[in-house]
Each structure stands twice: as C-alpha cells, then as structure tokens.
Amino acid sequence: MTVNWTAYFRDQLPDILEELRRYVEMESPTHNKEAVDRVGAFIADRFRALGCRVDTYPQHEYGDQLRVEYGEGEEQILVLGHFDTVKEIGSLSREPWRIEDGKVYGPGTYDMKAGIVFCYYALRAIIEQKLPLSRKLVFFWNTDEETGSLSSEELIKEEAKRSRCALVIEPAAGDGSLKTSRKGGGEFLLKVKGRAAHAGNDHAKGINAIEELAHHVLTIQSWTNYEAGTTLSVGTIQGGSVSNVVPDYAEAVIDVRVSTAEEAVRITRLMHQLQPVLPGAELIVEGGIPKPPMERTAGTEHLFFHAREQARLEGFDLTETGVGGTSDGNFAASVGTPTLDGLGPNGDGAHASHEHVEIDSIPQKIALLARLFTTL
C-alpha cells in the first residue's frame, strides 16, 4: 500500500501539536523523579493504547526507564529518546507553550519531547494502515539523558546489542541535517595540593597551588587538535582563600571532546601522565571520558543513505553532519550497532529560553519515521 505520509500527517497537525502540548506542560527536570515519572506514566499509557508492551525499569534517584515494544520476532530496531529535560519546574511560566510565526515554543519541545510524539504518531499510523513490520520496534525512553544517562547506560547498551540498528530521535542539527557522528566526551578534575604560608613573612616556604595549576592549564589546552576533532577546555578553576596566604589548594575542571576512541585513550593517558612542576606539589587526576564517540561507520552510512532515499520518496532531501554534543546514540554505537541520530524535530534553542520546533517540518519528519519503521 502506497501512502503519501507527509500529506497524511499534515492533516493531523492540529492533533499532533495538541499531543505535544500535553507533554510539554508536564514539566520533567531530570532530578525531579516525581515529575519525570508523571510524564513516564502518561507516555506508557499512550503506547499501551496502541497495543504496545511496556516494561518499566524502576530507578531510585531518577525517573523509571521505559521499554516499549511493538511487533513480533527476534530481530529488532531500537529507537532511543528521553523525556527528562534541563528545565526546572516553573520554566513553563517564563517560557509558556505558544505558537508564533510557524514555530511552537516551550520547555522540552525541541529537546526532545517532540521526538517521542513523532514516534507515537508514526506507529499509530502504521497500525491504522495495517502495514507490516519486518522487525519489531523497541523504543527505549530514557529519564536521565541530560545528566549523562547514569542509570540507563548499561540498559541501552544491552538493548543495542540485540538490535539490527539504532535510530535516535534527538533533534536534527540546526540546518535540519541528520547526525551521522558525534564526539565522545567527559570531564577531568585536576586537583593540586601545595603548602600554605604567609605571603609576606614566609613566601619561600609556601608551594603555590595556583601557580602549579597554571602550568598545567596551558599544557592541557595545547592538546586540542581541531583536525583530529579533539578539544580540551579548562572551564572552571578554583583556588586560594585570601590574597596574603600562599594557596595550598587549587583545582580545574576540564571538558574533553573526542571524535575517535583512540583519541579518548590518548587524552586519558596524557592526563594521568601529568607531573608536578614545582618541588613538593602534588597532582590528583579524577574523572574521565565516559561517553564514547559515535563514529561514522559503514553501517551508519548505509542507514543514512537509506533514510535519504525514503525522504526523497516524500519529496524532500536529507543531509548529514557530525556534531560535538553527545547523546544516547554514543552508547548504542559503542557496542557496534549502526546508529543514525537527529531524526527528531527541526528547530533551535536546546536548553535555551527560545527553544522551539518548526511546525512546517513536522509532517515530513514523522513521514520519514513511518517509512524507516516499515522498511528497515
């Protein structure tokens, strides 16, 4: 059966926007378990009503993770997304749901409640049209993505190992491109211990921890290699107490982004090889690069080309890009599962007050998902 999916979903736009409004007006900051679980219960009910099997993974600190399954058979396609947001309770009063100039605004619209709504409507249409699936669909809706997926990382990896491919419903890039690679990332904490002394009377007896730290700030920044896709940024530094005391402690937090697993190993090794410059100073290195890069593999390339072919059947073209930010797609890709990211909404303003989704693009994005769900 041939369906013009874009026209099909354009007719449903008022309902789609109303569905999204219900999601957005239930605020769900990551650290508010009660609020996140309230949204999770709503999502679970919506997918159960479609005939999906919904499993809940209870969490103590974060919202309960949701695994939603539709279809039969051993082979599966994994669809990844999250419904936690960085916006605290009360953001809605400052950034209300509204539609202006062809855009829909509100906390969590773009990042990334719209993506879950898109999946719901794509699956509902497939069911209503009685279209067959070659493989069952498994939607893993995460609750702590915005804080690094601490409670969900292993669940995602295990699900990815069982999957033919992973589709990530994070927002598209700013120009609407799909994301075929993402940098890996993490943070290091460099602590420096020195020796306190009176800055006037006993200056020579002190070991200035800030001075020691300064040597390493310049060294660490020098490891940035734009051609390799590696960046290091000393983002914050702290140290000292008052100006007339030689500081005995200082620390720096370093953001690291890498494009390859080899670079992650190299930077980690360099961080742990740092040695004190000042006699008597001590260095302590903590942290690491827990989120591996999502590299553009042959499997990812095949997924993108397939998606582009399906988009052309709907009358539009797709482009691809690599980005510096991370997602749960990094975890899926790390176990060897071909992963395509950025299949969610077009728009802008993730984590910002102008967060929005471009309404005209919504029917095309859901149409693409419907085609991918039925052709992969």
Disulfide bonds with the S-S distance in Angstrom:
none
